[in-house]
Amino acid sequence: MDCATKVHDKPCDKVAVTVVAPSQTSPASTSLTQVRVLDPLALATVASGLKEEEVVTCGSSSSLPQPQGTTTLPTLEEVGGLVGGGQYITMGGQQVTIPVVGSVQAHMPSIGHVVQVSGSTVPLGGGGASVQAVQTIPGVTTTEYSVQALPPQAVHTAQGYIFTQGFDMDDLPSTQPLSQSTERESRQGQETGGKKLPANLSHLDNRQPARSVKVGVGSVVVQRGLGGSVQQATTMDTGPVNNVILLADCYKVGHYQMYPPETTRLYSYFESRGGKFPYVCFFGLQYILKRWLSGPVVTKEVVQEAKEVYAAVLNRDDIFNEAGWNHIIEHHGGRLPLRIKAVPEGTVLPTKNVLFTVENTDPAVPWITSFFETVLSQTWYPMTVATISRINKQVIHHYHQLTHDTMDKVNISLHDCGYRGVSSVESAAIGSAAHLINFMSSDTIAGSCMLRKYYHVTTVAGFSGLVNEHSTVTTWGKDTEVDAHKSILTNNPGTLVGCVIDSYNVWECVDKIFGEELKEKVLQHGKSGGVLALRPDSGDPCVVVLRILEILEKHYGVVVNSKGYKTLPPFLHLAQGDGMNYVKVAAVLKVLEENGWSASCVGFGAGASILQQMDRDTLKCAYKCSLAVVGDKEVEVFKNPVTDPGKTSKKGRLSLHREEGSYVTKQHGHGDPDTDLLVPVFENGELLRDYTFDEIRERAQITDQDPDIIEFLKGCAQ
C-alpha cells in the first residue's frame, strides 16, 4: 500500500478502518490478509516517532517468527510515510535499516487480538504488507481503541468524513464487507456492490489537493493509487463537536467586521490576573494545539457545516465569514495562520505574568487571533488543576520534611479519585493528567490515556492498587465483614491491597478485625512483601486518622525515626480520602505532628477538590488583546474599567524574563527578545515544540524558591 504522502498526525477519532492489503507481494515484504489500525499513526510511525505501535491482525493464532536479516531503505524527498517502489518507511527522509521478518501470513493472531509491534515501523507496501516481530497482548479487543490516523491519503476526519488525495470519492458503492478476492476483482475494474471502481488509480500518487468523502457503515473507500487497495470504514461518534470553526463563542462569528478598517494584525495574550494562589503551574496548551489546531483543520466541509449552524443560531445568514475561512483554505491549505509563543509547560511562576501570546501571520485574517480565544482560554482548567495539586504537594512535602527521614513517599501521597466526580471523560483526562505532574498516584486512568496520546508517555503516569469498596464488603454481610477483608488478603499475597473500614463500625473494624482476628494474616502479608492500606471514609479526618493510628500502635507497635516521630511498620498504611483538600490535608498532618506521628503514616485521596471544585476565576484567567496594527500604525490595546481596576489589561507586545531570580513581564515591546522566556510553540498550523511529560514534571518540582506554604495557609484561614 503506497503511503508516500505524509500522513497528518491530527487525531481522527471519527472513523475505524480495516485495511485489506493487496494480494500481490514484493520480494521484501510479506502479504497479510487484514490489518486494523488502532493506535495513533499506526501506519505513519515516522511522523510520530513512536517506537511501538498497536495493530490488530487476523489469521492463525500461532506465534510469529523473529526478525531475520535487514534491509536498507532509500531516501525520500518527503519526511514520513511509506515509500513507493521499495515500499518502506523512512525516518525523517534519512536512510534507515528495518528488520525484515520471514513469512508471517500463516502466523497471525486471531481476529480481534491486539498485538504489540516491536520496532519503529509497520511497513505495509509493495502491493503487500510486512510486519516486524509482534507479541500478542491477551484480553484486549478492538472495541477499546479508535483510529487516529488513516492511511495512506486519509489526512483528517471531521463529522464522519475521510479526506483522501486526488480522487473524487463522492459516488462510492455501499457494500457488505469485502473478501480479498472481492477486493482483487474491484481492483481490476470489476463490479462491486453494483457499481464499478476504477481499475487504474495511479494518478492518486500525484499528491493532488485533498478531497473528501462521507463514510457510512459498509462503505468502500479507495485509499491508494498503485494496486487500488480497498478499505471498509465504520463511523464512530467521538463527541458533539468535531469542527474547528465551532470551537468559538457564537458572538465571535461577527467580530471580523467590527475591527477598524485596515486592521491587519491582532496580538493577544493569556495570563492569570491573580486569584486564590500565589503562583500558577502552567500546563495543557499542548493538548489543545495537538487536539484541535494542528494541521489542515479547515476544509470546505467544515466551513459549510459551520455556515449552516451559525446561520441557524444567529437567525440570519449574512454574518458568517465564509470568505475569510475559504481564504485560509485557498492560501494556507486549511492550516491556521497563527503564531503562538508560550512559557514551557510545567513552569511554575507567580500570577499576573504573561503565559502565552497569540497573533495572526496573515494580514488578511487578523480576526482569527480573537476567534480562537474560546478554545485557547480553556488552558485555564489543566493549569488550575496542576496548581491546586502542587499546593497539596507543598503541604505534604513540608510535613514530610519536618517529621520523616526521607521524601520518598511524597510523590504517592495524594491519590486522584475524581473520575466519577467530574463533568465528563474529557475533563477527567485533562484534569488527571494535570494532577499527575505532581503525583504518581491515580485511579483516573483517563489521565494516563491523555498523556500517552499527547505527551509521549509510553506506559502510564499514575499507579494504583487493588482496593475494595463498600459494596465488596457489605455484600458479605455485617456479621461476616471479617471474611470480606480476609478474602482480599488471601487472594493477593505480597502486593499492595486496600480495605475500606467504615462500612459499619470503623473502630471495631480496626481494633477487633485487623488488630485481632486478622493480625496473623496481616503479618504474613507483610512478610511476603505486601502492604495493607486501611481506608476510613467518614467522620472528622483529624479525629479519625489519629485514633486509628493509636489503635494500630497498640496491636502492631511503632518505630521512632531519626527525627523523633512514630512510624507504622512498613506493611501498614492509612489512606484518608473523604472530603479532602489542601486545607484539610494540612490540618490532619498538623495534628499528627503535634501528637508525635510522622506524616509518612498516612496518604490522602481527593476527587472533586482537585478536579472539579474550581472555575476560570480561581486563577482569574483572561485572554486579552494588547496590540493591533491598523494601516501602517501599531496601536497599543488595553482595558481599564473604573469599576474593577483588577481587570486592567496589559499593553503592547509582551515578553517574559527572569531578573534577580524573579519573573517579570515586560510590556510595550520593551523586553529583550534574546532573553524572552516565551517559546515559539505553534506557527501556521504546525506544532513547533512537543514537550514530554518527563520534562514537564521536572520543571514543576518543589524548590526552595517556592512561597512559604504555611504562611499561605494562614491566609486561607483568615
C-alpha positions, 0 to 999 in steps of 0.5 A: 500500500503506497503511503508516500504522502505524509500522513497528518498526525491530527487525531481522527477519532471519527472513523475505524478502518480495516485495511485489506492489503493487496494480494500481490507481494514484493520480494521484501515484504510479506502479504497479510490478509487484514490489518486494523489500525488502532493506535495513533499513526499506526501506519505513519510511525515516522511522523510520530516517532513512536517506537511501538505501535498497536495493530490488530491482525487476523489469521492463525493464532500461532506465534510469529517468527523473529526478525531475520536479516535487514534491509536498507531503505532509500531516501525520500524527498518527503519526511514520513510515510511509506515509500513507493517502489521499495515500499518502506518507511523512512525516518525523517527522509534519512536512510534507515535499516528495518528488520525484515521478518520471514513469512508471517501470513500463516502466523497471525493472531486471531481476529480481534487480538491486539498485538504489540509491534516491536520496532519503529515501523509497520511497513505495509507496501509493495502491493503487500504488507510486512510486519516486524516481530509482534507479541500478542497482548491477551484480553484486549479487543478492538472495541477499546481503541479508535483510529487516529490516523488513516492511511495512506491519503486519509489526512483528517476526519471531521463529522464522519468524513475521510479526506483522501488525495486526488480522487473524487470519492463522492459516488462510492458503492455501499457494500457488505464487507469485502473478501480479498478476492472481492477486493482483487476483482474491484481492483481490476475494474470489476463490479462491486456492490453494483457499481464499478471502481476504477481499475487504474488509480495511479494518478492518486500518487500525484499528491493532488489537493485533498478531497473528501468523502462521507463514510457510512457503515459498509462503505468502500473507500479507495485509499491508494493509487498503485494496486487500488487497495480497498478499505471498509470504514465504520463511523464512530461518534467521538463527541458533539463537536468535531469542527474547528470553526465551532470551537468559538463563542457564537458572538465571535462569528461577527467580530471580523467586521467590527475591527477598524478598517485596515486592521491587519494584525491582532496580538493577544495574550493569556495570563492569570490576573491573580486569584486564590494562589500565589503562583500558577503551574502552567500546563495543557496548551499542548493538548489543545494545539495537538487536539484541535489546531494542528494541521489542515483543520479547515476544509470546505466541509467544515466551513459549510457545516459551520455556515449552516449552524451559525446561520441557524443560531444567529437567525440570519445568514449574512454574518458568517465569514465564509470568505475569510475561512475559504481564504485560509483554505485557498492560501494556507491549505486549511492550516491556521495562520497563527503564531503562538509563543508560550512559557514551557509547560510545567513552569511554575511562576507567580500570577499576573505574568504573561503565559502565552501570546497569540497573533495572526501571520496573515494580514488578511485574517487578523480576526482569527487571533480573537476567534480562537480565544474560546478554545485557547482560554480553556488552558485555564482548567489543566493549569488550575488543576496542576496548581491546586495539586502542587499546593497539596504537594507543598503541604505534604512535602513540608510535613514530610520534611519536618517529621520523616527521614526521607521524601520518598513517599511524597510523590504517592501521597495524594491519590486522584479519585475524581473520575466519577466526580467530574463533568465528563471523560474529557475533563477527567483526562485533562484534569488527571493528567494535570494532577499527575505532574505532581503525583504518581498516584491515580485511579483516573486512568483517563489521565494516563490515556491523555498523556500517552496520546499527547505527551509521549508517555509510553506506559502510564503516569499514575499507579494504583492498587487493588482496593475494595469498596463498600459494596465488596464488603457489605455484600458479605454481610455485617456479621461476616465483614471479617471474611470480606477483608480476609478474602482480599488478603488471601487472594493477593499475597505480597502486593499492595491491597486496600480495605475500606473500614467504615462500612459499619463500625470503623473502630471495631473494624480496626481494633477487633478485625485487623488488630485481632482476628486478622493480625496473623494474616496481616503479618504474613502479608507483610512478610511476603512483601505486601502492604495493607492500606486501611481506608476510613471514609467518614467522620472528622479526618483529624479525629479519625486518622489519629485514633486509628493510628493509636489503635494500630500502635497498640496491636502492631507497635511503632518505630521512632525515626531519626527525627523523633516521630512514630512510624507504622511498620512498613506493611501498614498504611492509612489512606484518608480520602473523604472530603479532602483538600489542601486545607484539610490535608494540612490540618490532619498532618498538623495534628499528627505532628503535634501528637508525635506521628510522622506524616509518612503514616498516612496518604490522602485521596481527593476527587472533586477538590482537585478536579472539579471544585474550581472555575476560570476565576480561581486563577482569574484567567483572561485572554486579552488583546494588547496590540493591533496594527491598523494601516501602517500604525501599531496601536497599543490595546488595553482595558481599564474599567473604573469599576474593577481596576483588577481587570486592567489589561496589559499593553503592547507586545509582551515578553517574559524574563527572569531578573534577580531570580524573579519573573517579570513581564515586560510590556510595550515591546520593551523586553529583550527578545534574546532573553524572552522566556516565551517559546515559539510553540505553534506557527501556521498550523504546525506544532513547533515544540512537543514537550514530554511529560518527563520534562514537564514534571521536572520543571514543576518540582518543589524548590526552595524558591517556592512561597512559604506554604504555611504562611499561605495557609494562614491566609486561607484561614483568615 
